[in-house]
Amino acid sequence: MYLIALYNTFVTIEPHGPTPGFLVWRLSLKWRVAVDRAVAPLGLTHAKYSLLSSLYAVQRSGRQPSQRELADHTGLEALYISKLARALEADALIGRVRDPADSRAMNLSLTPGARRSPSVPSTSSNSC
């Protein structure tokens, strides 16, 4: 029932045209599709691109962020960042190491191969 109410919040069209919520929802869907199409030839998804570009931006400032810090930076859930990080590690695009100060935390970094790869953004796209 909650999902139906949520859906109606976004897609209800008033007699005077679509609601702002509907327009924002449509725009976000179109944006995601456009980014997915743009990064697909690089073997990435919108979410992977968001993680890589955010990691690139944070590393340029001289820090090696934890998965939690990157989750906060991207606005993605920490569990999802962990899943993406494992996938990107398997693709040899990022490295994950335990934080020496907190054994529960994993610090992330771009691999040397990723810095040369065309799939890693050369500038940050914080809007992803």
C-alpha positions as CSV (number, residue, x, y, z in Angstrom):
1,M,0.0,0.0,0.0
2,Y,2.9,2.3,0.8
3,L,4.4,1.8,-2.6
4,I,1.1,2.7,-4.3
5,A,0.8,5.9,-2.3
6,L,4.5,6.7,-3.1
7,Y,3.9,6.0,-6.8
8,N,0.8,8.2,-6.8
9,T,2.8,11.0,-5.2
10,F,5.2,11.0,-8.2
11,V,2.9,10.2,-11.1
12,T,-0.4,11.9,-10.4
13,I,-1.0,14.4,-13.1
14,E,-3.1,17.3,-12.0
15,P,-5.5,19.0,-14.4
16,H,-2.9,21.8,-14.7
17,G,-0.1,19.4,-15.8
18,P,2.4,17.2,-14.1
19,T,3.4,17.8,-10.5
20,P,6.9,19.0,-9.6
21,G,7.6,15.6,-7.9
22,F,6.7,13.8,-11.1
23,L,9.0,16.0,-13.1
24,V,11.9,15.5,-10.7
25,W,11.3,11.7,-10.8
26,R,11.3,11.7,-14.6
27,L,14.4,13.8,-14.8
28,S,16.3,11.6,-12.4
29,L,15.3,8.5,-14.5
30,K,16.4,10.1,-17.7
31,W,19.7,11.3,-16.1
32,R,20.5,7.8,-14.9
33,V,19.7,6.2,-18.3
34,A,21.9,8.8,-20.0
35,V,24.8,8.2,-17.7
36,D,24.5,4.4,-17.9
37,R,24.6,4.6,-21.7
38,A,27.6,6.9,-21.7
39,V,29.7,4.7,-19.4
40,A,28.5,1.3,-20.6
41,P,31.3,1.1,-23.3
42,L,33.8,1.5,-20.5
43,G,32.3,-1.5,-18.6
44,L,30.8,0.7,-15.9
45,T,27.4,1.5,-14.5
46,H,26.2,4.8,-13.2
47,A,26.9,3.6,-9.6
48,K,30.4,2.4,-10.4
49,Y,31.1,5.6,-12.2
50,S,29.9,7.6,-9.2
51,L,32.2,5.7,-6.9
52,L,35.2,6.0,-9.2
53,S,34.7,9.7,-9.8
54,S,34.2,10.4,-6.1
55,L,37.2,8.4,-5.2
56,Y,39.3,10.3,-7.8
57,A,38.1,13.6,-6.3
58,V,38.8,12.7,-2.7
59,Q,42.2,11.3,-3.6
60,R,43.1,14.5,-5.5
61,S,42.7,16.3,-2.1
62,G,45.4,14.0,-0.7
63,R,43.1,11.6,1.3
64,Q,42.5,7.9,1.1
65,P,38.9,7.6,2.1
66,S,37.2,4.7,3.9
67,Q,34.1,3.1,2.4
68,R,32.0,4.9,4.9
69,E,33.5,8.3,3.9
70,L,32.9,7.5,0.3
71,A,29.3,6.5,1.0
72,D,28.8,9.9,2.7
73,H,30.4,11.7,-0.2
74,T,28.3,9.9,-2.9
75,G,25.0,9.7,-1.0
76,L,24.9,5.9,-1.6
77,E,24.4,3.4,1.1
78,A,27.5,2.0,2.8
79,L,26.5,-1.6,2.1
80,Y,26.1,-0.7,-1.6
81,I,29.5,1.0,-1.7
82,S,31.0,-2.1,-0.2
83,K,29.4,-4.3,-2.9
84,L,30.6,-1.8,-5.7
85,A,34.1,-1.6,-4.1
86,R,34.4,-5.4,-4.2
87,A,33.3,-5.5,-7.9
88,L,35.8,-2.7,-8.8
89,E,38.5,-4.4,-6.8
90,A,37.9,-7.6,-8.9
91,D,38.2,-5.4,-12.0
92,A,41.6,-4.1,-10.7
93,L,40.3,-0.5,-10.7
94,I,40.5,0.1,-6.9
95,G,42.4,-1.3,-3.9
96,R,40.8,-2.0,-0.6
97,V,42.9,-2.2,2.6
98,R,42.0,-2.4,6.3
99,D,42.4,0.9,8.1
100,P,45.3,0.5,10.6
101,A,43.4,2.7,13.1
102,D,40.1,0.9,12.8
103,S,40.1,-2.8,11.9
104,R,36.4,-2.6,10.9
105,A,37.0,0.1,8.2
106,M,38.3,-0.5,4.7
107,N,40.2,2.3,2.9
108,L,39.9,2.7,-0.8
109,S,42.3,3.9,-3.5
110,L,42.6,3.9,-7.2
111,T,45.0,1.4,-8.5
112,P,47.9,2.5,-10.8
113,G,46.3,0.7,-13.7
114,A,43.0,2.5,-13.0
115,R,44.7,5.9,-13.3
116,R,45.8,5.0,-16.8
117,S,42.4,3.4,-17.7
118,P,39.9,5.3,-19.9
119,S,37.2,4.0,-17.6
120,V,38.4,6.2,-14.7
121,P,37.2,9.8,-14.9
122,S,39.8,12.5,-15.3
123,T,37.7,15.0,-13.4
124,S,35.1,14.5,-10.7
125,S,31.5,14.4,-11.4
126,N,30.0,15.0,-8.0
127,S,26.5,15.2,-9.4
128,C,26.4,11.5,-10.1
